[in-house]
Amino acid sequence: MPYKEREIEKKYHSIGEVAQLFKVAPSLIRYWEGEFDIIRPKKDRKGNRRYTKIDIQKIKYIYHLVKEKGYTLQGAQEVIKSGKDQGFDKVEAVQRLQEIKDFLINIRDEFNAKSGG
């Protein structure tokens, strides 16, 4: 098994980096910050938002509810307030399982290509 270097994880991310992760405009992240109480990034001396890994997980959850499941903002707020779907961990787990599935399919396809079947 080849050696894999560990990625260096940043402690804080800018709004532009977070927006790029989700392929949305920074203005949408700022808008969600005003609409959802759970997003409260720290701000530096200049007033720039600094998002932690936990902030990004919360944004990922909101993104999942609004963009992937099709909730309205009000509907997503109600789901979050009720705690009905406690989805922070679920969204992360589903994405990780999808990555594993894709990896395994890739291995199977490579194996089939090499074995001629």
C-alpha positions in Angstrom: 0.0 0.0 0.0 1.6 3.3 -1.0 2.4 5.9 1.6 -0.1 8.7 1.8 0.9 12.0 3.4 -1.6 13.5 5.7 -3.3 16.6 4.5 -2.6 19.8 6.5 -6.0 21.0 7.7 -6.6 24.7 8.1 -8.2 25.8 11.3 -10.2 28.7 9.7 -11.5 29.2 6.2 -12.6 32.4 4.4 -16.1 32.8 3.1 -14.7 32.5 -0.5 -13.2 29.1 0.3 -16.5 27.9 2.0 -18.5 29.1 -1.0 -16.2 27.3 -3.4 -16.6 24.1 -1.4 -20.3 24.2 -2.1 -20.1 25.8 -5.5 -22.3 28.7 -4.4 -21.8 32.5 -4.2 -20.4 34.0 -1.0 -23.5 36.1 -0.8 -25.6 33.0 -0.3 -23.4 31.9 2.6 -23.8 35.4 4.1 -27.6 35.2 3.5 -27.8 31.9 5.2 -25.9 33.3 8.1 -28.7 35.8 8.7 -31.4 33.2 8.2 -30.0 30.4 10.4 -29.0 31.0 14.0 -26.7 27.9 13.9 -24.1 29.6 11.6 -22.1 32.1 13.6 -18.5 32.3 12.2 -15.8 34.2 14.1 -14.7 37.4 12.6 -11.1 38.7 12.6 -10.0 42.3 13.4 -10.9 43.4 9.9 -14.4 41.9 10.1 -13.7 39.0 7.7 -15.6 35.9 8.5 -13.5 32.9 9.6 -15.3 29.5 9.4 -14.3 26.5 11.5 -14.8 22.9 10.5 -17.9 22.9 12.7 -19.3 25.9 10.9 -18.7 24.2 7.6 -20.5 21.1 8.8 -23.5 23.2 9.7 -23.5 24.9 6.3 -23.2 21.5 4.7 -26.3 20.4 6.6 -28.2 23.5 5.5 -27.0 23.0 2.0 -28.2 19.4 2.1 -31.7 20.4 3.4 -32.2 23.3 1.0 -30.3 22.4 -2.2 -30.5 18.6 -2.1 -33.7 17.7 -0.3 -35.5 20.8 -1.6 -36.7 22.3 1.7 -37.7 26.0 1.7 -35.6 28.1 4.1 -38.5 28.2 6.5 -38.9 24.4 6.3 -35.2 23.9 6.9 -35.3 26.2 9.9 -38.2 24.2 11.3 -36.3 20.9 10.8 -33.2 22.4 12.5 -35.2 23.9 15.4 -37.1 20.7 16.0 -34.0 18.6 16.0 -36.1 16.1 14.1 -33.4 15.2 11.6 -30.2 15.7 13.6 -28.5 15.5 10.3 -25.0 17.0 10.8 -23.6 13.5 11.3 -25.9 11.8 8.8 -24.9 14.1 5.9 -21.2 13.5 6.6 -21.7 9.7 6.9 -23.7 9.5 3.7 -21.0 11.5 1.8 -18.3 9.3 3.2 -20.1 6.1 2.3 -20.6 7.5 -1.3 -16.9 8.1 -1.5 -16.2 4.5 -0.4 -18.7 3.1 -2.9 -17.1 5.1 -5.7 -13.7 3.9 -4.7 -14.8 0.2 -4.6 -16.5 0.5 -8.0 -13.3 2.0 -9.4 -11.3 -0.9 -8.0 -13.8 -3.4 -9.5 -13.7 -1.7 -12.9 -9.9 -1.7 -12.9 -9.9 -5.4 -11.9 -12.4 -6.3 -14.6 -10.4 -4.3 -17.2 -7.1 -6.1 -16.3 -8.7 -9.6 -16.2 -10.4 -9.1 -19.4 -13.9 -9.5 -18.1 
